[in-house]
């Protein structure tokens, strides 16, 4: 019953006209999705009818004893089918009426009409009635914004990267390659689009425990592109989407330079990955290879290891506290904490003068470090990269030291944190916060 509360509250708000503009637009999107589903329901009902009718059309060639049975079944089908069609038409009519009401709303009418127009545009593109070039051209003219894309760098267990070989409109190989990715739909965020495109184009699912990491972005006058890094099981089969790609290939990271990527995609991905590692050390190697002063096998091996090492670095953002409520400060730090163990640890050390990590490292504070609040940008249980906000009183360098110890302590395995805090001890009966992957991760 508790799960129904948000839905009930929305119904009450709609009943008394209390929805704000943002809620109205969100409701319109939900209605539009529901309205679209009735297209598929209608097709399904039509197919059922055609199947039954085809049996009646061939009744003359059936044996006499079979005709009566078929006609009886057909009559029974028609009765239930009419009920299904009437119900579907009634529900579709209600949704359409609710949509038209919002389209006539003085606050959000224009926005709702724009959303519906973009939905029709997308469906025309997906149905093949509009080619890719014209679709994005119209899309840009309607939204007045750069076209948004989300691309995915996919790594397997061996740190090899997935590339897709492209085909033209006649399904002939073009000789070009790309990484999975595509257009961000209206109302969709970049990360959601990245995961959707990955599934649509490869049928791959990321390893949840390793999350999804934003590598960076690339923009020009027409496009805004975000790049994400995911890891997948190398034994998981790749199923390419035949309308755009003909086959998939796993390559060493150092092979990026030798592949004919579209739109300089390979160079962009390489630069983004290197910026997380050791660009000043790798660039001379790249120059040597481009000047034919290094064998390909040596280059691929060295660069692959350098990129991998750079991507494995857990790069926590520096603390940037800001003053709030007197001497309280707050900070945001990227974290993946599905068990909320970080929150428990921070609450446990709140008010302490000294904390011991792993029985080896002791952190003494300049003054007691009080943690006033620990919250998350969104539910961390989905294992995606999120931001944690900590509000604290104490010295900034003390908090930085604590987070640093937690970052590397948790990544190495079992971690014990000794404090006298009763709440902390109650939440950690085993004396261990948890064992597993690093908590603090790079954005």
C-alpha positions in Angstrom: 0.0 0.0 0.0 2.9 2.3 0.8 4.2 2.0 -2.7 0.9 3.5 -4.0 1.1 6.7 -1.9 2.9 8.8 -4.7 0.3 7.7 -7.2 -2.5 8.5 -4.9 -1.1 11.9 -4.1 -0.7 12.7 -7.8 -4.4 11.7 -8.3 -5.5 14.0 -5.5 -3.4 16.9 -6.9 -4.9 16.4 -10.3 -8.4 16.2 -8.9 -8.1 19.6 -7.2 -5.9 21.1 -9.9 -2.8 21.4 -7.7 -0.2 20.2 -10.2 2.6 22.6 -10.9 3.9 23.1 -14.4 6.8 20.6 -14.0 4.3 17.9 -12.7 2.0 18.6 -15.6 4.7 18.1 -18.2 5.8 14.9 -16.4 2.2 13.7 -16.5 2.0 14.6 -20.2 5.0 12.5 -21.0 3.5 9.5 -19.0 0.3 9.9 -21.0 2.1 10.1 -24.3 4.0 6.8 -23.5 0.7 5.1 -22.6 -0.9 6.5 -25.7 1.9 5.0 -27.8 1.4 1.6 -26.2 -2.1 1.5 -27.6 -0.7 1.5 -31.2 0.9 -1.9 -30.4 -2.3 -3.1 -28.6 -4.3 -2.2 -31.7 -1.9 -4.0 -34.0 -2.0 -7.1 -31.7 -5.8 -7.1 -31.7 -5.9 -6.7 -35.5 -3.5 -9.6 -35.9 -5.7 -11.8 -33.7 -8.7 -11.0 -35.8 -7.0 -11.7 -39.1 -5.8 -15.1 -37.8 -9.3 -16.1 -36.8 -10.8 -14.7 -40.0 -8.3 -16.7 -42.1 -9.7 -19.9 -40.5 -13.2 -18.9 -41.4 -12.2 -18.0 -45.0 -11.0 -21.6 -45.5 -14.0 -23.3 -43.8 -15.4 -24.6 -47.1 -12.5 -27.1 -47.4 -13.0 -28.4 -43.9 -14.8 -31.6 -43.0 -18.4 -31.1 -42.0 -17.9 -32.2 -38.4 -15.1 -29.6 -38.1 -17.0 -26.7 -39.5 -19.4 -26.5 -36.6 -16.6 -26.5 -34.0 -14.7 -23.8 -35.9 -17.8 -21.6 -36.2 -18.5 -22.0 -32.5 -15.0 -21.0 -31.6 -15.2 -18.0 -34.0 -18.4 -16.7 -32.4 -16.9 -17.1 -29.0 -13.7 -15.2 -30.2 -15.8 -12.4 -31.6 -17.6 -11.8 -28.4 -14.4 -11.6 -26.3 -12.6 -9.7 -29.1 -15.3 -7.0 -29.2 -14.9 -6.5 -25.4 -11.1 -6.2 -25.7 -11.4 -3.7 -28.6 -14.0 -1.6 -26.8 -11.9 -1.6 -23.6 -8.8 -0.5 -25.5 -10.7 2.2 -27.4 -12.2 3.5 -24.2 -8.8 3.7 -22.4 -7.2 5.2 -25.5 -9.9 7.8 -25.6 -9.4 8.7 -21.9 -5.7 9.2 -22.4 -6.2 11.3 -25.6 -8.7 13.5 -23.7 -6.3 14.0 -20.9 -3.5 14.9 -23.3 -5.7 17.4 -25.2 -6.6 19.0 -21.9 -2.9 19.5 -21.0 -2.2 20.8 -24.6 -4.9 23.4 -24.0 -3.4 24.4 -20.6 -2.2 28.0 -20.6 0.9 27.1 -18.6 2.3 24.1 -20.4 0.2 23.8 -23.6 3.0 24.9 -26.0 5.6 22.6 -24.3 3.2 19.6 -24.5 2.6 20.2 -28.2 6.3 20.5 -28.8 6.8 17.1 -26.9 4.2 15.5 -29.1 5.7 16.9 -32.3 9.1 15.5 -31.4 7.6 12.1 -30.6 5.9 12.0 -34.0 9.2 13.0 -35.6 11.1 10.2 -33.8 8.5 7.6 -34.8 8.8 8.7 -38.5 12.5 8.3 -38.3 12.3 4.8 -36.6 9.7 3.7 -39.2 12.1 4.6 -42.0 9.9 7.4 -43.4 12.6 10.0 -42.6 16.4 9.6 -43.2 18.9 10.2 -40.5 20.3 13.5 -41.9 16.9 15.1 -42.3 15.7 13.8 -38.9 18.6 15.5 -37.0 18.3 18.6 -39.1 14.6 19.0 -38.2 15.2 18.0 -34.6 17.8 20.8 -34.3 15.4 23.3 -35.9 12.6 22.4 -33.5 14.6 22.3 -30.3 17.0 25.1 -31.2 19.7 23.1 -29.4 22.7 21.1 -30.4 22.0 17.5 -31.1 22.8 15.4 -28.0 24.6 12.0 -28.2 25.7 9.5 -25.7 28.5 7.1 -26.7 29.8 4.1 -24.7 33.4 2.8 -24.3 32.8 -0.9 -23.6 35.6 -2.9 -21.9 35.7 -6.6 -21.3 37.5 -8.6 -18.6 40.8 -8.5 -20.6 40.6 -4.7 -21.0 39.8 -4.9 -24.7 37.5 -2.4 -26.2 34.4 -3.1 -28.3 34.0 -1.5 -31.8 31.2 -2.0 -34.3 31.7 -2.2 -38.1 29.2 0.0 -39.9 26.9 -0.5 -42.9 25.3 2.0 -45.3 21.6 2.3 -46.1 21.8 -0.7 -48.4 23.4 -2.8 -45.6 26.8 -2.8 -47.4 29.9 -2.6 -45.1 31.3 1.0 -45.3 34.8 0.0 -43.9 34.3 2.4 -41.0 33.9 1.6 -37.3 32.4 3.2 -34.2 31.6 2.5 -30.6 28.1 1.9 -29.3 26.0 5.0 -28.9 23.5 7.3 -30.4 21.0 10.2 -30.1 19.6 11.3 -26.7 15.8 11.3 -26.8 13.7 14.3 -25.8 13.4 14.3 -22.0 16.1 11.6 -21.5 19.4 12.2 -19.7 22.8 11.3 -21.2 23.5 8.3 -18.9 20.1 6.7 -19.5 20.6 7.2 -23.3 24.0 5.6 -23.1 22.7 2.5 -21.4 19.7 2.3 -23.8 21.9 2.6 -26.9 24.3 0.0 -25.5 21.4 -2.5 -25.1 19.8 -1.7 -28.4 23.0 -1.9 -30.5 24.8 -4.8 -28.7 22.4 -6.5 -26.3 25.1 -6.2 -23.6 24.5 -5.5 -20.0 27.2 -3.7 -17.9 28.7 -5.4 -14.8 26.7 -3.5 -12.2 29.4 -3.7 -9.5 31.7 -1.6 -11.7 29.1 1.0 -12.5 29.1 3.5 -15.3 31.8 6.2 -15.4 31.5 9.4 -17.4 34.8 9.8 -19.3 34.1 13.4 -20.5 32.4 15.3 -23.3 33.1 16.6 -26.8 31.2 19.5 -28.3 31.2 21.3 -31.7 28.7 23.7 -33.4 26.2 20.9 -34.1 26.7 18.3 -31.4 27.0 17.8 -27.7 28.4 14.3 -27.0 29.0 12.6 -23.6 31.2 9.5 -23.4 30.8 6.8 -20.7 32.9 3.8 -19.7 31.3 0.4 -18.8 32.7 -3.1 -18.2 31.0 -6.3 -19.5 31.6 -10.0 -19.1 33.8 -11.2 -22.0 31.7 -14.3 -22.3 28.5 -12.3 -22.9 27.6 -12.6 -26.6 27.4 -9.4 -28.7 24.3 -9.1 -30.9 24.7 -6.2 -33.3 21.8 -4.2 -34.7 21.8 -5.1 -38.4 20.4 -1.9 -39.7 23.6 0.0 -38.8 26.3 -2.5 -38.1 27.5 -5.8 -39.6 29.7 -7.3 -36.9 31.5 -6.5 -33.6 35.2 -6.7 -32.8 37.3 -6.5 -29.6 40.5 -4.6 -29.9 43.5 -3.7 -27.7 43.4 -0.1 -26.6 46.6 0.7 -28.5 44.8 -0.3 -31.8 42.6 2.7 -31.7 44.9 4.6 -33.9 44.7 2.0 -36.7 40.9 1.8 -37.0 38.9 4.0 -39.3 36.6 5.6 -36.7 33.7 7.9 -37.8 33.8 11.5 -36.9 37.3 11.3 -35.2 35.6 9.2 -32.6 38.8 7.1 -31.9 40.9 10.2 -31.3 38.3 11.7 -29.0 38.0 8.5 -27.0 41.8 8.1 -26.8 42.3 11.7 -25.6 39.5 11.3 -22.9 41.0 8.1 -21.6 44.6 9.4 -21.6 43.5 12.6 -19.7 42.6 10.2 -16.8 46.1 8.7 -16.8 49.6 9.7 -17.9 49.3 11.8 -21.1 52.7 13.5 -20.6 54.3 10.0 -20.6 52.3 8.5 -23.4 52.4 11.3 -26.0 56.1 10.8 -26.9 55.3 7.2 -27.5 52.4 8.1 -29.8 54.6 10.6 -31.7 57.3 7.9 -32.1 54.7 5.5 -33.5 53.2 8.0 -35.9 56.7 8.9 -37.1 57.4 5.1 -37.7 60.1 4.9 -35.1 58.3 2.2 -33.1 57.0 -1.2 -34.0 53.2 -1.6 -33.9 53.3 -4.6 -31.5 55.4 -2.7 -29.0 53.3 0.5 -29.3 50.0 -1.4 -28.8 51.3 -3.2 -25.8 52.8 -0.1 -24.1 49.8 2.2 -24.8 47.2 -0.4 -23.8 48.9 -0.8 -20.4 49.2 2.9 -19.9 45.5 3.6 -20.7 44.4 0.7 -18.5 46.4 2.0 -15.6 45.0 5.4 -16.0 41.5 4.2 -16.1 42.0 2.1 -13.0 42.9 5.2 -10.9 40.3 6.2 -8.4 40.3 9.9 -8.8 38.4 11.6 -6.0 37.5 15.2 -6.6 39.4 17.7 -4.3 37.4 19.0 -1.4 35.8 22.4 -2.1 34.0 23.3 1.2 31.8 26.3 1.3 30.6 28.1 4.4 27.1 27.4 5.5 25.4 28.1 8.9 28.4 29.5 10.7 31.3 27.1 10.9 29.5 24.2 9.1 30.9 23.3 5.7 29.6 21.0 3.0 31.3 19.0 0.3 30.3 16.8 -2.6 32.3 13.8 -3.6 31.7 11.1 -6.3 30.9 7.8 -4.7 29.3 4.4 -5.3 28.0 3.2 -2.0 25.1 0.7 -2.5 25.2 -0.5 1.1 25.4 3.0 2.6 28.6 1.9 4.5 30.2 5.3 3.9 27.4 7.0 5.7 27.8 4.6 8.7 31.5 5.2 8.9 31.1 8.9 8.8 28.4 8.8 11.5 30.6 6.6 13.5 33.6 8.9 13.6 31.4 12.0 14.3 32.5 13.7 17.4 35.8 11.8 17.7 39.3 13.3 18.3 41.1 10.3 16.7 40.1 7.4 14.5 42.2 4.2 13.7 41.8 2.6 10.3 42.8 -1.0 9.8 44.8 -1.1 13.1 47.7 0.6 11.3 46.7 4.2 10.4 45.7 6.7 13.0 44.1 10.0 12.1 44.1 12.6 14.9 41.9 15.7 14.3 42.8 19.2 15.0 39.5 19.4 16.8 36.6 16.9 17.0 35.1 16.3 13.6 31.3 16.5 13.8 29.3 15.1 10.9 26.0 16.8 10.7 24.5 15.1 7.7 25.3 12.6 4.9 23.0 12.4 2.0 23.1 11.1 -1.6 22.1 12.7 -4.9 19.9 9.7 -5.5 19.4 6.1 -4.2 22.9 4.5 -4.3 21.5 1.0 -4.6 21.5 1.1 -8.4 25.3 1.1 -8.2 25.7 4.0 -10.6 28.1 6.8 -10.0 26.4 9.4 -7.7 27.5 12.3 -5.5 27.4 12.2 -1.7 27.1 15.4 0.2 28.6 15.7 3.7 27.9 18.6 6.0 30.5 18.8 8.8 32.2 20.9 11.4 36.0 20.6 11.7 39.2 21.2 9.8 39.0 20.7 6.0 42.3 18.8 5.9 41.0 16.4 8.5 38.0 15.5 6.4 40.2 15.1 3.3 42.5 12.8 5.3 39.5 10.7 6.5 38.1 10.3 3.0 41.5 9.4 1.6 41.9 6.7 4.2 38.4 5.4 3.5 38.9 5.4 -0.3 42.0 3.3 -0.3 41.1 1.2 2.8 37.8 0.1 1.3 39.4 -0.7 -2.0 42.0 -3.1 -0.4 39.5 -5.2 1.4 38.2 -5.7 5.0 38.4 -2.4 6.8 38.0 -1.8 10.5 37.3 1.6 11.9 37.7 1.9 15.7 35.5 4.5 17.4 33.5 4.6 20.6 30.3 5.7 18.9 27.4 3.4 20.0 25.4 4.0 16.8 28.4 3.0 14.7 29.1 -0.2 16.7 25.4 -1.2 16.5 25.4 -0.8 12.8 28.6 -2.8 12.4 28.2 -5.9 14.5 31.0 -7.8 12.7 33.5 -5.0 13.2 33.8 -4.7 9.5 32.3 -2.0 7.3 32.3 -4.2 4.2 34.4 -6.0 1.8 34.4 -5.4 -2.0 35.2 -3.0 -4.8 36.4 0.5 -4.2 33.7 2.8 -3.1 35.1 6.1 -4.3 35.2 6.1 -8.0 36.2 8.5 -10.8 33.5 10.6 -12.6 
